[in-house]
């Protein structure tokens, strides 16, 4: 079987990410209805084909500091929240989105599809 082109891989990735993003936003709203006003949630968009690296960097900068620890903005949000557990759950979901977008990027770049499929399944299971 011939390898899929980048366009064919994109036809697989884009709908999967779009569906996961919609479920992710619904779950975040369920966990923390006022998230848009009180949490440092980054833009959660399906990246354009040429924007994956920038999207991954933006997500990383939101989630982590330069040493790879949880960012101060998320620590502060958790400390100030009436429901810190919900803040942690939202953070974890955004971290899952970061991993999923990274797996999509690798798959679009020619890596095997297995990792992408595994991440789609894992994130989808968390969003149920």
N, C-alpha and C positions, 0 to 999 in steps of 0.2 A: 504494500500500500504506500503510495507516495506521500511525502511529508506535506502537511497543510501549509498553505501560504499564510503570511501575516494577516491578510484580509480575512481568510477563512477562520483563523484563530480568533480574530477580533469578533467575528460573527458568533463565536461561542462565548467569548469573555463578556462582551458588552451586555447581553441580556441577563447573564448570571449576576454580574455586578449590579445592574439596575434593580433587579429583584431583591438582591441582598440589601442594597441601600434603602429601598422602600421599607423593607421589614425592619431594618436597623433603626430608621427614624421613628417608626411606629413603636418599637420596643423602648427606645429612649423616652419618648413621650409618655408611654405607659409607666415607666419607672420614675420619671421626674418631669411632670407636666410643665413646669416653668423653666425647663432647661435653657430655652433660648434667651431668657433674661438673666440667668444666674450661673450658668456653667460655661467654661471656656471651650466649648465644642467647636472644632474647626469645620471648615466647609467639607461636607461629605458628598462629594460629587464623583461620578464616574469620570475618570480622566479621559481627555482626548488622547488619541493614539500617540501623539508626540509630547504628551504632558505627564506621563507616568513618573518620571524621575522627580519632577518638581512637586507632584502631588505627594509622593512618598516622603520627600524631604520636609514638606509642610506638615504632614501628619507626625513625623518623627519629632520635629521641633515643638509641636503642640504637646505631645505626650511625654517627652523625655528632656532632660537637661544634657549638657555637653558630655557628661560622664555616663549617660545611659540610665540615670535614675529618674523616677517620676518627677515631672516638672513642678516647679514651685507654684505655678498657677493652679494646677490640679490639687496640690496639697492644701493650698489656701481655700479652694472651693470646698474641699471635704471638711476642713476645720470650721468653716462658716455655715455649713449646711445644717438644716434641721434634721435631715435624713442622710447622714454620712455614708451609710451602706449603699443607698441608691446612687450616690456620686461615684463610689467605687465601681458599682455595676456598670454605670454609663462609661466610665473610663475603660473598663475591661472590654466593653463592646466596641469602643473606638479603637482600642488596641487590636481587637480581632479584625476590624475593617482595615487597619494598617497592614496586617499580615496578609489578608486576602488581596488587597491591591498589589502588594509586593509579589505574591504568587502569580497574579494575573500578568504582571510585568515580565516575570521570568518566562511564563508560558508564551506570551506574545513574542518574546525574543528568541524563541526556538527551543526552550527547555521542554522536557516531557510534560504531558498534561496531568500526570498523576498527582503532583503536589497541588496544582490548582483545584482539581476535583476534590481532593481531600479537604482543602481549606473551605471550599464552598459547602461541603457536607457538614464540616465542624461548625462553621459560623451559622449555617441554616438551622442546625439542631439547637444552638443557643438561643436563636430568635423565636423559637416556637412558644 
